[in-house]
Amino acid sequence: MGGLVTELLRLRDFGFRYFGSDKPIFSHLDLSLGPGQCTQLCGPSGSGKSTLLACFQGGLGSAGESQGECRLSVPSGLVLQDPSAQLVCDTVRRELEFGLDNLDLSEAQRKRRMAALCAYFAITPWLGASTAELSFGQKQTLNLAAALALRPQVLLLDEPCAMLDPVAARRLVDLLGHLQREQGLALVIASHTDGLYAPLSPRRLALGAASGSSLPCLSLAPPSPEPCPEPRLAPAPACPAPELLSASHLSLRYGKSAPWVLDDLSLSLKAGSLTAVLGANASGKTTLLYALAGQNKTQTGRIKLARRAGRKVRLSLLPQQVQSLFSQDSVAKELACVGIRPDQFGAGAAEQLSDLLERHPLDLSCGQRQQLALQMMLAQEPDILLFDEPTIGLDQGQRAWLVAAMRQLAEQGRALLFATHDRAFAGLADRQLTLFDGELL
């Protein structure tokens, strides 16, 4: 007769409500987690997955009130969805050593643990790098390694593969499976991706939809089209799509002895085009977008913006960390700052937004923040839109919404360029480019 399974984490009739909200974000949740077990938190954006992970570690006591039982009885580690928010040290080595400083380990034990982490996560080549210079995928990898350095018995993960390329994501799942089988590590994973974590044999805990979890797309007038030349003796050929941006011979690196991130790179964007840029973590996708937006200064090359309807074309960038765009203490104020009123969203939209308008933007789910930032971006009526991993944190309904919105924008004559690890989403584009060794292939 087998022994009883030790219970590491327990929920009993658990619910949580943020202060200022009339209804709980979730309620009546039950869960029991033992060694080596995995639970995947499922549900649309805004249903409370990230909130529940924070509740496990008691981090939301000042933000709301709970009911029922939430008990985590063993050491745990938490990896946040936003990797930059979790880093505390200036170098990769110090970030890994930070948690170990508080453990009673000999120097030999510290070195062995560091060596194991660097081997598992292939961190050694960038062990001496500044954390500020890491790609988002590298930051996510570093946060996971730092959490595992403390040997937790329960690991809480918020969309851990969202910023990883497909190879790195599969490697991470394999590693989690090894720790699950060999060391009895228990896992709680919040994710919209179902099949990726199948090797971990997860049980599913479904959280319900949150009111106001989807923002409708703005209806924008198309930019003024470029005029075609008047025909003379013979009919003119069909007017080609005008070029809105031309980047030629761009080169950029982050230090005199550092490798080139962009190396003599050229790119053009035409009206009505949808272009996807793929590439591994740290290949330079974010660097390229910021260079095109004029926020990264290149060492060589030129970026030329065309003129349209008597003015230079407007360009907007939606970054991975969309919270950097927010400056107000409510959704309503953020929208007002860019000239948007709730009654401009169309019939029924005000009701959808009623639970979000008074919320602080930083209290929204990742998917909700992404949609709010996109609404603010569209309000500027840009001719060129740059997106950095736009599907991060979006549930299936929001992904479908984003696909429809991007297609509509392209049909209106705008040029869209997006960097992504999501190959299925990249299929939306009419041109797919791969950034490798500083070049677009």
DRENPADO-501027 format. One record per residue: x, y, z of N, C-alpha, C in turn. Coordinates in steps of 0.02 Angstrom, whole numbers, padded with zeros to 5 digits, always signed. Each point is the difference from the previous one (the first is absolute). Example, Ala and Ser with C-alpha at 12.3 -4.5 7.8 and 13.67 -1.06 7.14 Angstrom:
% DRENPADO-501027
+00660-00284+00390-00045+00059+00000+00045+00060+00000/-00018+00053-00036+00042+00059+00003-00039+00055+00037/
***
This chain:
% DRENPADO-501027
+00042-00060+00000-00042+00060+00000+00044+00062+00000/-00008+00045-00049+00042+00058-00006-00015+00051+00055/+00052+00041+00016-00008+00052+00050-00039+00059-00027/-00020+00043+00046-00036+00059-00019+00046+00051-00033/-00024+00034-00051+00039+00051-00034+00002+00063+00042/+00060+00027+00011+00007+00062+00038-00032+00058-00038/-00040+00039+00033-00033+00057-00031+00044+00062+00010/+00025+00028-00056+00044+00058+00003-00038+00065-00006/-00054-00001-00037-00040+00060-00013-00073-00018+00002/-00040+00045+00027-00071-00016+00008-00044+00062-00007/-00053-00007-00039-00053+00050-00005-00065-00034+00020/-00039+00035+00042-00065-00026+00018-00050+00058-00002/-00047-00004-00048-00052+00051-00007+00030+00070+00000/+00055+00008-00037+00039+00062+00003-00025+00051-00052/-00002+00063+00021-00019+00054-00045+00039+00063+00017/+00002+00047-00046+00036+00063+00011-00036+00056-00036/-00006+00057+00035-00031+00060-00029+00047+00059+00011/+00013+00037-00054+00040+00061+00006-00042+00055+00033/+00032+00040+00042-00034+00057+00030-00024+00047-00056/-00061+00024+00005-00028+00044-00051-00042-00037-00051/+00001-00066+00001-00041-00040-00046-00058-00031+00038/-00058-00003-00033-00059-00027+00033-00002-00077+00000/+00038-00031-00044-00003-00072-00004+00069-00030-00001/+00007-00062+00024+00066-00031+00002+00027-00015-00069/+00066-00001-00006+00031-00018-00064-00006-00075-00010/-00001-00039+00055-00016-00072-00003-00027-00020+00068/-00033-00057+00002-00029-00024+00064-00009-00075-00002/-00006-00030+00060-00015-00072+00008+00050-00045-00036/+00065+00016+00006+00052-00041-00031+00024-00054+00048/+00009-00060-00026+00026-00056+00040+00059-00032-00037/+00053-00014+00037+00060-00029-00030+00042-00032+00054/+00029-00058-00017+00049-00033+00043+00058-00020-00043/+00062+00016+00021+00059-00013-00041+00052-00036+00042/+00023-00057-00025+00051-00039+00035+00066+00000-00038/+00052-00031+00027+00066-00002-00032-00004-00029-00071/+00033+00032-00047+00003-00024-00069-00063+00011-00040/-00050+00031+00028-00062+00012-00036+00002+00069-00034/-00041+00007-00052-00002+00062-00038-00073+00020-00011/-00014+00064+00012-00066+00028-00013+00009+00059-00048/-00040+00001-00053+00001+00056-00046-00062+00043+00013/+00011+00064+00013-00054+00048+00008-00023+00024-00068/-00063-00011-00016-00027+00017-00066-00055+00052+00008/-00012+00036-00053-00053+00050+00001+00020+00059-00042/-00049+00040-00022+00015+00058-00042+00039+00052+00038/+00029+00046-00038+00036+00055+00031-00047+00040+00046/+00024+00015+00060-00042+00036+00048-00039-00045+00047/+00008-00066-00006-00038-00046+00043+00034-00012+00066/+00061+00025+00010+00031-00003+00066+00058-00048+00007/+00029-00024-00055+00055-00049+00006+00060+00030+00036/+00022+00059-00020+00058+00031+00033-00018+00019+00071/-00061+00022+00011-00022+00017+00068+00004-00060+00046/-00021-00059-00024+00002-00060+00041+00072-00019+00017/+00045+00006-00047+00070-00016+00015+00027+00046+00055/-00018+00064-00002+00021+00046+00052-00031-00017+00067/-00063-00023-00001-00033-00020+00062+00036-00058+00034/+00027-00046-00040+00035-00057+00030+00058+00023+00044/+00032+00055-00019+00056+00025+00039-00019+00058+00047/-00065+00013+00006-00024+00050+00047+00018+00071-00019/+00006+00013-00066+00023+00066-00021-00054+00051-00015/-00064-00015+00012-00053+00047-00019-00044+00021+00059/+00026-00008+00060-00040+00016+00059-00022+00073+00003/+00041+00045-00026-00017+00071+00002-00041+00022-00060/-00011-00044-00049-00035+00019-00060-00072-00023-00001/-00018-00046+00044-00068-00027-00001-00011-00046+00059/-00056-00035-00001-00016-00046+00054-00017-00068-00027/+00017-00051+00038-00011-00069-00021-00050-00034+00045/-00025-00057-00024-00044-00042+00040+00021-00072-00010/-00016-00042+00047+00019-00070-00006+00073-00011+00020/+00027-00057-00019+00067-00020+00021+00048-00001-00059/+00060+00029+00010+00055-00003-00047+00063-00014+00040/+00027-00060-00007+00057-00020+00042+00056-00029-00042/+00060+00029+00006+00060-00025-00032+00050-00013+00056/+00015-00063+00013+00034-00019+00062+00075-00014-00009/+00027+00009-00059+00070-00015-00014+00033+00057-00038/+00067+00002-00004+00033+00053-00039-00022-00001-00073/-00011+00059-00026-00024+00006-00069+00040+00053-00037/-00004-00004-00066+00030+00051-00044-00053+00025-00048/+00006+00064-00017-00048+00031-00046+00037+00033-00057/-00021-00015-00062+00028+00032-00059-00055+00041-00032/+00009+00066-00001-00052+00046-00024-00003+00001-00076/-00057+00025-00025-00009+00005-00072+00044+00055-00030/+00011+00054+00038+00043+00055-00023+00070-00012+00028/+00047-00022-00040+00066-00019+00026+00039+00058+00029/-00008+00060-00027+00038+00057+00025-00019+00020+00071/-00063-00013+00018-00024+00020+00066+00030-00042+00056/+00031-00056-00017+00025-00046+00051+00075+00005+00011/+00036+00031-00047+00073+00004+00006+00019+00053+00051/+00051-00016+00042+00021+00046+00052+00074+00019-00004/+00039-00036-00038+00073+00012-00003+00020+00024-00069/+00062+00026-00004+00022+00031-00063+00033-00048-00048/+00022-00058+00023+00031-00049-00044-00033-00068+00008/+00008-00042-00049-00030-00067+00001+00029-00040+00058/+00066+00003+00009+00032-00039+00054-00028+00021+00069/-00006+00066+00012-00024+00023+00064-00073-00019+00010/-00040-00001-00054-00070-00019+00006-00006-00072+00023/+00042-00044-00027-00002-00070+00020+00026-00010+00071/+00049+00041+00019+00029-00007+00067-00042+00032+00055/-00045+00045-00020-00038+00040+00049-00037-00044+00050/-00038-00049-00025-00037-00043+00045+00045-00047+00039/+00054-00022-00030+00046-00046+00033+00035+00033+00059/+00006+00067+00000+00033+00035+00054-00034-00011+00067/-00066-00016-00003-00038-00009+00061-00006-00073+00022/+00034-00044-00035-00001-00071+00018+00066-00020+00034/-00004-00049+00042+00059-00024+00036+00037-00051-00043/+00037+00026-00049+00036-00043-00047+00074+00014+00003/+00040-00052-00008+00072+00010-00006+00016+00029-00069/+00060+00025-00008+00020+00028-00064-00003-00053-00055/+00020-00061+00017-00002-00055-00049-00072-00016-00020/-00045+00000+00049-00070-00013-00015-00030+00055-00044/+00018+00062+00014-00025+00056-00041+00024-00008-00072/+00063-00016-00008+00027-00006-00068-00032-00058-00037/-00011-00056+00034-00032-00057-00034-00071+00017-00021/-00036+00036+00044-00068+00019-00017-00001+00049-00059/+00046+00049+00000+00005+00047-00055+00016-00036-00065/+00047-00048+00003+00020-00037-00060-00059-00039-00028/-00039-00031+00044-00057-00039-00023-00052+00044-00033/-00014+00058+00029-00049+00047-00029+00023+00025-00068/+00065+00018-00004+00025+00026-00064-00001-00053-00054/+00012-00062+00018-00002-00055-00049-00072-00013-00022/-00047-00004+00047-00070-00013-00016-00028+00052-00048/+00017+00063+00013-00032+00055-00037+00045+00032-00052/+00059-00028-00012+00048+00026-00049+00014+00074+00012/+00011+00017+00063+00011+00070+00020+00073+00020-00003/+00046-00048+00001+00071+00015+00005+00024+00054-00048/-00020+00000-00065+00027+00051-00046-00019+00072+00020/-00053+00010+00039-00019+00068+00019-00001+00008+00076/+00041-00039+00035+00002+00004+00073+00025+00068+00024/+00045+00032-00037+00026+00064+00021-00037+00060-00029/-00055-00012-00035-00036+00053-00034-00040+00042+00050/-00015+00061-00021-00045+00043+00038-00072-00024-00010/-00038-00002+00054-00070-00022-00006-00040+00049-00043/+00020+00063-00001-00036+00050-00040+00007-00012-00074/+00052-00035-00021+00013-00012-00071-00028-00066-00025/-00031-00039+00043-00027-00064-00020-00064+00009-00040/-00013-00048-00044-00065-00002-00033-00053-00021+00050/-00063+00010-00019-00055-00020+00046+00001-00075+00012/+00016-00039-00051+00004-00072+00009+00056-00020+00047/+00057+00034-00005+00056-00014+00045-00018+00019+00072/-00034+00056+00008-00021+00020+00068-00047-00052+00030/-00046-00026-00041-00046-00052+00025+00038-00062+00020/+00049-00020-00040+00041-00058+00016+00038+00011+00065/+00029+00060+00008+00038+00016+00060-00044-00002+00062/-00061+00027-00004-00045-00001+00057-00017-00072+00021/-00010-00043-00048-00016-00069+00016+00060-00034+00033/+00060+00012-00027+00060-00030+00030+00010+00025+00071/-00010+00065+00012+00008+00028+00067-00050-00029+00049/-00062-00012-00023-00050-00031+00043+00019-00071+00018/+00025-00038-00049+00018-00070+00013+00064-00006+00041/+00041+00053+00001+00061-00001+00040-00015-00011+00074/-00060+00020+00022-00020-00006+00070-00031-00068+00016/-00004-00044-00050-00028-00068+00009-00070+00001+00031/-00048+00035-00031-00068+00000+00027-00033-00068-00009/-00050-00013+00040-00040-00062-00008-00060+00012-00045/-00022+00063-00004-00055+00019-00044+00024+00059-00043/-00009-00005-00065+00020+00054-00045-00062+00028-00034/-00011+00066+00008-00057+00035-00028+00024+00038-00062/-00031-00013-00057+00023+00027-00064-00056+00036-00036/+00012+00063-00019-00050+00040-00035+00021+00007-00073/-00033-00038-00044+00017+00000-00072+00075-00006-00011/+00031-00054+00024+00074-00003-00001+00030-00005-00069/-00038-00022-00050+00027-00008-00067-00020+00057-00048/-00036+00049+00025-00027+00051-00044+00054+00039-00036/+00058+00009+00030+00053+00041-00030+00058-00042-00025/-00010-00066-00003+00053-00045-00023-00014-00022-00072/+00055-00009-00038-00009-00027-00067-00019-00074+00006/-00025-00031-00054-00027-00068+00006+00050-00051+00026/+00064+00005-00019+00050-00048+00024+00011+00009+00075/+00008+00063+00021+00009+00013+00072-00061-00021+00040/-00060+00008-00027-00060-00020+00036-00002-00075+00010/+00016-00038-00052+00001-00074+00007+00054-00021+00050/+00058+00034-00001+00053-00016+00047-00022+00013+00071/-00038+00054+00011-00024+00017+00067-00049-00054+00024/-00047-00020-00043-00048-00051+00020+00035-00066+00017/+00051-00017-00039+00039-00061+00014+00034+00005+00068/+00028+00059+00015+00033+00009+00065-00050-00005+00057/-00058+00032-00007-00051-00004+00052-00022-00072+00011/-00006-00037-00055-00019-00071+00005+00052-00040+00038/+00064+00015-00013+00054-00035+00036-00003+00015+00075/-00009+00063+00018-00003+00019+00071-00063-00029+00033/-00053-00003-00039-00063-00028+00025+00009-00075+00017/+00032-00037-00045+00008-00072+00009+00055-00017+00050/+00057+00033-00006+00059-00019+00040+00001+00031+00069/-00027+00061+00007+00005+00034+00065-00069+00013+00032/-00053-00021-00034-00067+00008+00029-00024+00072+00000/+00028+00043-00044-00021+00070-00003-00073+00004-00021/-00040+00035+00039-00070+00012-00017-00006+00066-00039/-00044+00002-00049-00004+00056-00046-00071+00027-00003/-00005+00067+00000-00063+00033-00016+00016+00049-00056/-00031-00011-00059+00017+00038-00060-00062+00036-00025/+00003+00067-00003-00054+00039-00031+00018+00009-00073/-00044-00023-00045+00016+00004-00071-00062-00006-00042/+00002+00034-00059-00053-00008-00050+00016-00058-00048/+00062-00026+00004+00023-00051-00048-00012-00069+00029/-00044-00039-00031-00019-00065+00027+00051-00055-00014/+00016-00012-00064+00039-00058-00018+00072+00002+00022/+00029+00058+00010+00071+00006+00014+00020-00037+00063/-00044+00001+00051+00018-00029+00064-00027-00071+00010/-00023-00031-00054-00026-00068+00005+00050-00049+00030/+00066+00005-00015+00047-00048+00031+00002+00002+00076/-00026+00054+00030+00000+00006+00073-00063-00030+00031/-00044-00028-00041-00063-00030+00023-00038+00046+00046/-00015+00060-00022-00034+00047+00046-00074-00015+00009/-00023+00013+00061-00072+00006+00011-00018+00073-00014/-00062+00012-00017-00021+00067-00018-00046+00029+00053/+00014+00063+00019-00044+00037+00043-00025+00060-00040/-00065-00002-00018-00028+00051-00044-00027+00058+00041/+00021+00059-00020-00026+00061+00030-00048+00033-00050/-00054+00030+00025-00052+00026-00045+00021+00065-00032/-00039+00020-00051+00012+00063-00035-00013+00058+00046/+00041+00052-00009-00009+00062+00038-00038+00050-00042/-00046+00036+00032-00037+00051-00036+00047+00053-00025/-00011+00023-00061+00043+00052-00028+00067-00026-00023/+00005-00065-00015+00066-00027-00017+00019+00012-00073/-00043+00028-00039+00016+00012-00070-00019+00070-00020/+00046+00036-00030-00015+00067-00025-00013-00004-00074/-00054+00032-00024-00015-00003-00071+00048+00043-00040/+00005-00016-00064+00046+00036-00044-00029+00068-00020/+00042+00051-00001-00022+00065-00023-00012-00002-00075/-00047+00038-00022-00012+00008-00071+00036+00063-00023/+00054-00008-00039+00042+00056-00020-00007+00013-00075/-00001+00063-00018-00001+00016-00071+00067-00016-00031/+00001-00027-00061+00064-00017-00031+00040+00063-00017/+00067-00005+00001+00041+00056-00020-00013+00019-00073/+00015+00061-00017-00009+00022-00069+00044-00040-00047/-00028-00029-00053+00040-00040-00045+00047+00044-00041/+00055-00031-00023+00046+00035-00044-00032+00006-00069/+00004+00059-00031-00030+00009-00067+00040-00039-00053/-00037-00026-00049+00032-00032-00057+00012+00053-00054/+00052-00010-00040+00012+00047-00055-00059+00000-00049/-00015+00059-00028-00053+00004-00050+00022-00035-00065/-00045-00041-00031+00018-00033-00063+00005+00051-00056/+00045-00015-00047+00008+00044-00058-00026-00036-00063/+00044-00023-00044-00023-00030-00062-00026-00071+00010/+00028-00036+00049-00020-00069+00011-00023-00007+00073/-00043-00050+00014-00022-00010+00069+00059-00013+00046/-00001+00030+00059+00055-00010+00048-00006-00068+00033/+00056-00031+00017-00003-00064+00037-00029+00011+00070/-00019-00055+00030-00027+00004+00069+00051+00035+00045/-00025+00043+00044+00044+00040+00043+00032-00046+00052/+00066-00004+00004+00032-00042+00051-00008+00031+00069/+00004-00043+00050-00005+00025+00069+00059+00045+00015/-00013+00059+00027+00055+00046+00014+00043-00025+00058/+00063+00016-00001+00046-00017+00054-00005+00052+00055/-00015-00022+00061-00008+00046+00056+00063+00008+00041/+00042-00052+00001+00063+00002+00039+00054-00036-00039/+00059+00029+00000+00058-00031-00031+00059+00004+00048/+00025-00057+00020+00059-00004+00044+00056-00032-00039/+00057+00033-00003+00056-00026-00040+00064-00003+00040/+00034-00057-00004+00067-00011+00027+00005+00017+00075/-00049-00024+00039+00000+00012+00072+00049-00047+00035/+00042+00029+00042+00045-00040+00042-00003+00027+00071/-00003-00045+00048-00006+00020+00070+00031-00052+00045/+00037+00023+00048+00026-00043+00054+00002+00040+00064/+00002-00035+00057-00006+00032+00065+00067+00012+00034/+00054+00000-00036+00066+00013+00027+00052-00009-00054/+00058+00033+00009+00051-00002-00053+00026-00069-00015/+00002-00043+00050+00024-00068-00011-00056-00051-00003/-00063+00023+00005-00057-00046-00002-00015-00021-00072/-00031-00058-00009-00020-00021-00068-00054+00045-00027/-00005+00003-00066-00052+00040-00032-00067-00035+00008/-00049+00036+00028-00068-00026+00005-00036+00009-00067/+00010+00058-00031-00023+00012-00069+00062+00012-00041/+00005-00033-00057+00061+00003-00040-00016+00014-00073/+00004+00064-00018-00013+00022-00069-00069-00023-00024/-00050+00011+00042-00068-00025-00011-00041+00052-00038/-00038-00023-00049-00044+00044-00039-00070-00029+00000/-00051+00045-00002-00070-00021+00004-00044+00056-00028/-00053-00019-00034-00050+00049-00021-00069-00025+00019/-00044+00048+00016-00069-00016+00018-00046+00039-00046/-00046-00035-00032-00047+00031-00047-00070+00004+00030/-00038+00046-00024-00069+00008+00023-00039-00065-00010/-00039-00019+00050-00040-00060-00006+00036-00065+00014/+00063+00004+00021+00040-00061+00010-00003-00024+00072/+00005-00066+00008+00005-00032+00065+00064-00041+00000/+00049+00019+00041+00065-00032+00000+00015-00028+00069/+00018-00064+00003+00019-00032+00063+00076-00009+00002/+00030+00013+00058+00071-00012+00010+00007-00054+00053/+00029-00056-00020+00012-00057+00045+00074-00002+00018/+00016-00041+00050+00069-00007+00021+00004-00025+00071/+00057-00030+00017+00010-00027+00068+00005+00057+00050/-00005-00018+00064+00011+00049+00052+00069+00032-00008/+00003+00066+00010+00062+00039-00004+00026+00006-00072/-00042-00013-00049+00023+00008-00069-00003+00072-00023/-00034+00044+00037-00002+00071-00016-00066+00027-00024/-00054-00038+00008-00065+00022-00025-00023+00065+00034/+00004+00002+00066-00020+00061+00036+00046+00058-00018/+00064-00014-00006+00048+00052-00019-00019+00031-00067/-00019-00042-00048-00020+00025-00066-00061+00045+00004/-00051-00021+00037-00061+00041+00006+00016+00068+00031/+00040+00000+00052+00017+00064+00033+00044+00044-00045/+00041-00031-00041+00040+00039-00048-00046+00033-00051/-00048-00037-00027-00047+00028-00050-00042+00055+00031/-00015-00006+00065-00040+00051+00034+00041+00060+00022/+00066-00002-00013+00043+00055+00019+00020+00001+00073/-00012-00056+00036+00015-00003+00072+00066-00037+00013/+00029-00031-00050+00068-00028+00003+00041+00034-00054/+00056+00030+00019+00042+00034-00049+00047-00049-00033/-00003-00005-00065+00045-00044-00037+00067+00034-00014/+00052-00042-00007+00066+00027-00016+00005+00020-00073/-00033-00038-00043+00000+00016-00072-00070-00009-00027/-00013+00029-00059-00063-00011-00034-00046+00060+00004/-00056-00007-00036-00049+00055-00005-00070-00028+00000/-00045+00033+00035-00071-00018+00000-00038+00060-00028/-00038-00013-00053-00037+00054-00034-00075-00014+00004/-00037+00048+00025-00073-00004+00001-00029+00041-00058/-00047-00029-00035-00031+00034-00058-00047+00054+00024/-00025+00038-00048-00051+00050+00013-00066-00025-00028/-00054+00017+00034-00066-00024-00020-00051+00055+00017/-00039+00018-00050-00051+00053+00008+00031+00064+00028/+00059+00017-00025+00032+00063+00019+00037-00001+00067/+00009-00059+00030+00036-00003+00064+00042-00063+00001/+00049+00000+00044+00040-00060+00010-00043-00054+00034/+00008-00062-00022-00040-00054+00029+00015-00007+00074/-00052-00020+00037+00007-00010+00072+00014-00074+00016/+00044-00011+00048+00020-00068+00020-00010-00008+00074/-00029-00058+00020-00011-00015+00071+00027-00070+00015/+00026-00008+00061+00028-00063+00023-00039-00025+00061/-00023-00063-00003-00030-00033+00058+00053-00046+00030/+00030+00018+00057+00055-00039+00028-00025-00063+00035/+00047-00045+00017-00019-00058+00040-00026+00021+00068/+00033+00047+00031-00020+00024+00066-00047+00059-00009/-00063-00014-00015-00047+00053-00016-00014+00045+00060/+00014-00025+00061-00012+00042+00059+00043+00062+00000/+00054+00000-00039+00042+00060-00005-00037+00058-00033/-00055-00015-00034-00039+00052-00034-00050+00034+00047/-00013-00030+00058-00053+00025+00043+00028+00052+00049/-00039+00053+00010+00021+00053+00046-00056+00022+00047/-00061-00026-00010-00058+00020+00039-00019-00055+00050/-00045+00017+00046-00020-00048+00051-00066-00035-00014/-00026+00007-00061-00059-00037-00019-00002-00009-00076/-00035-00052-00022-00008-00012-00071-00034+00059-00034/-00053+00027+00032-00037+00056-00029+00046+00060-00013/+00045+00014+00047+00045+00057-00007+00052-00013-00056/+00023-00062-00005+00047-00016-00054-00033+00012-00068/-00062-00023-00007-00036+00010-00063-00013+00073-00013/-00017+00037+00052-00013+00072-00008+00062+00037-00023/+00059-00022+00022+00062+00034-00018+00013-00004-00075/-00026-00051-00033+00010-00005-00073-00065+00017-00037/-00047+00032+00035-00060+00025-00033-00055-00050-00011/+00000-00056+00037-00051-00051-00009-00051+00004+00057/-00064+00001-00017-00054-00004+00049-00035-00068-00007/-00028-00026+00054-00034-00065-00004-00054-00003-00053/-00035+00056-00013-00054-00002-00049+00026-00004-00071/+00066+00004-00010+00028-00005-00067+00013-00073-00021/-00008-00046+00046+00014-00070-00016-00056-00034-00038/-00060+00029+00001-00054-00031-00037-00051-00032+00047/-00054-00025-00030-00056-00027+00039+00022-00059+00044/-00019+00002+00063+00014-00055+00046+00069+00001+00030/+00045+00042-00026+00069-00002+00023+00006+00030+00070/-00039+00052+00015+00005+00031+00066-00015-00050+00055/-00048-00045-00013-00016-00051+00050+00058-00047+00010/+00035-00020-00055+00057-00044+00006+00056+00032+00040/+00008+00066-00007+00055+00035+00032-00017+00024+00070/-00061-00008+00022-00022+00030+00063+00041-00024+00059/+00023-00062+00000+00039-00026+00056+00074+00016-00005/+00020+00028-00057+00071+00015-00010+00016+00074+00005/-00048+00043-00014+00015+00072-00006+00030+00030+00063/-00020-00023+00058+00026+00028+00062+00059-00040+00028/+00018-00055-00033+00057-00040+00023+00065+00035-00017/+00050-00010+00042+00068+00024-00016+00027-00043-00056/+00032+00029-00051+00025-00040-00056+00047-00056+00021/+00039+00011+00054+00047-00051+00021-00034-00057+00037/-00064+00009+00018-00038-00054+00032-00035-00045-00051/+00003+00018-00064-00031-00040-00052+00042-00062-00013/-00031-00051-00030+00038-00058-00022+00045+00020-00058/+00048-00043-00016+00047+00015-00055-00037+00011-00065/-00050-00043-00014-00038+00006-00062-00040+00064-00002/-00030+00019+00057-00038+00062+00002+00045+00061-00010/+00059-00001+00032+00048+00055-00010+00020+00006-00073/+00010-00058-00032+00020-00001-00071-00054+00033-00043/-00062-00016+00013-00054+00028-00040-00010+00075+00015/+00007+00020+00063-00005+00071+00016+00055+00039-00035/+00061-00026+00001+00055+00035-00033-00011+00005-00075/-00028-00052-00030-00013+00002-00071-00053+00053-00017/-00052+00005+00042-00050+00052-00011+00032+00069+00002/+00045+00010+00048+00034+00064+00006+00045+00013-00061/+00031-00053-00024+00043+00006-00059-00041+00019-00062/-00057-00033-00009-00041+00013-00059-00030+00070+00001/-00009+00027+00060-00029+00067+00005+00047+00053-00031/+00064-00017-00007+00047+00047-00031-00004-00002-00077/-00041-00047-00026-00008-00009-00072+00067-00004-00037/+00042-00048+00020+00065-00007-00033-00007-00031-00069/+00047+00016-00044+00004-00031-00066+00040-00064+00002/+00049-00004+00047+00042-00058+00008-00006-00023+00072/-00014-00064+00011-00008-00028+00067+00051-00055+00011/+00040+00006+00053+00049-00050+00018-00023-00035+00064/+00000-00066+00000-00023-00039+00057+00056-00047+00023/+00014-00001+00066+00050-00045+00028-00036-00054+00040/-00002-00060-00027-00034-00058+00030-00072+00018+00021/-00043+00018-00047-00066+00025+00018-00048-00051+00029/+00015-00065-00006-00048-00051+00024+00014-00021+00072/+00052+00027+00032+00016-00021+00068-00058+00016+00046/-00023-00050+00037-00054+00009+00049-00070+00001-00029/-00007-00010-00065-00067+00002-00030-00031-00069+00000/-00064-00004+00017-00036-00063-00006-00022-00008-00073/-00033-00056-00015-00017-00015-00070-00047+00052-00029/-00049+00022+00040-00046+00051-00025+00036+00066-00016/+00046+00020+00043+00037+00061-00012+00048-00006-00059/+00029-00060-00009+00042-00011-00059-00040+00009-00063/-00061-00028-00001-00043+00007-00059-00017+00074-00012/-00013+00035+00055-00013+00072-00005+00059+00037-00029/+00061-00017+00023+00061+00034-00024+00011-00015-00074/-00010-00063-00021+00008-00017-00070-00047+00041-00043/-00063+00005+00020-00049+00039-00039+00019+00073-00002/+00023+00027+00057+00019+00071+00003+00060+00014-00046/+00049-00045+00000+00060+00012-00040-00016-00006-00074/-00043-00047-00018-00020-00005-00070-00037+00062-00022/-00044+00025+00044-00038+00061-00016+00047+00059-00011/+00050+00006+00043+00048+00055-00006+00040-00004-00064/+00020-00061-00020+00036-00008-00063-00044+00018-00059/-00063-00021+00003-00047+00016-00054-00011+00075-00007/+00009+00037+00055-00008+00072-00001+00062+00035-00028/+00051-00039-00017+00060+00030-00030+00057+00012+00048/-00005-00025+00061+00054+00008+00047+00051-00056-00010/+00062+00012+00020+00053-00051-00002+00010-00027+00071/-00001-00066+00008+00008-00031+00065+00061-00045-00001/+00041+00006+00052+00059-00043+00009-00003-00026+00072/+00002-00067+00008-00002-00027+00068+00053-00054+00009/+00033+00004+00059+00049-00051+00020-00036-00051+00044/+00013-00064-00013-00037-00051+00037+00038-00066+00000/-00011-00040+00053+00021-00070+00002-00057-00046-00021/-00058+00028-00006-00062-00038-00012-00006-00014-00076/+00020-00059-00021+00001-00015-00072-00071-00004-00028/-00047-00022+00040-00069-00002-00024-00025+00071-00014/+00015+00046+00046-00021+00070-00009+00038+00032-00059/+00063-00020-00010+00039+00027-00056-00032-00017-00067/-00042-00053-00001-00034-00018-00062-00048+00054-00024/-00017+00047+00044-00042+00057-00019+00034+00044-00052/+00067+00002+00002+00038+00047-00042+00003-00023-00073/+00007+00050-00045+00011-00017-00069+00075-00005-00016/+00042+00017+00050+00072-00008-00007+00029-00019+00068/+00039-00055+00001+00032-00022+00061+00076+00003-00009/+00033+00036+00045+00072+00008-00002+00030-00029+00064/+00061-00026-00005+00035-00027+00059+00062+00042+00013/+00006+00023+00062+00059+00039+00019+00052-00048+00028/+00057-00003-00033+00054-00046+00020+00067+00033-00015/+00043+00001+00051+00067+00027-00007-00001+00071-00027/-00049+00039+00022-00003+00070-00019-00033+00015-00066/-00021-00053-00035-00030+00010-00067-00072-00026-00002/-00039+00028-00045-00067-00025-00013+00002-00047-00059/-00023-00061+00010+00004-00052-00051-00070-00017-00026/
***
